[in-house]
Amino acid sequence: MKIVLATSNKGKVREIKAMCTDFEVVAFSEIIEPFDIIEDAPTFKGNALLKAKAVYDALDDEEAIVLSDDSGISVDALDGAPGIYSARYGGENASDKDNLHKVMDEVKAKGLESSPAHYTAAIAIVTKEGEQVVHGWMYGDVITTPRGENGFGYDPCFIPEGFDKTLGELDDEVKKGLSHRSKALYLAKLVLGTIKKGREL
């Protein structure tokens, strides 16, 4: 069964492919001309659905199964920011590095070296059968000095609960077992399995 990802983010595509080996996973940009989707919903759930529905409609294939992830980090010391703006926190064309440094600088500006924080992942699945959204969370602390080269996004400044290393320092297999996206994907795979069974009947 083919799953079309409503993202062109290479880090997300790589991570989701690694976690969904039971399915054929392709980015939508491999099938159709990529296009911009305005993410103006006030929640992760809303933005995940926006992206999945936009790609499902653009594919013009009733049998398509589109999966979209909207995720981000919320820092307690920053009143929950960057939240849904995580991907563009450093500005409209910000790089991962720009976003990372803005968060660390703002925590530092509060006179802190770290702050409790959590990641949220909302995964939307849009098919002819309907729309489903599942969530996953990961809790820990943001620090103000980046460590490690693994992962992407805010990984070098986030230490998960129960660890003394950042996500940027942890092995991919360890990260896969505790990440917000892997928790959401576990639930998403249950939904996908149900869809697959239903279509085989």
Secondary structure, 3 states (H helix, E strand, C coil): CEEEECCCCHHHHHHHHHHCCCCEEEEHHHCCCCCCCCCCCCCHHHHHHHHHHHHHHHHCCCCCCEEEEEEEEEEHHHCCCEHHHHHHCCCCCCCHHHHHHHHHHHHHHCCCCEEEEEEEEEEEEEECCEEEEEEEEEEEEEECCCCCCCCCCCHHHEEECCCCCCCCCCCHHHHHHHCHHHHHHHHHHHHHHHHHHHHHC
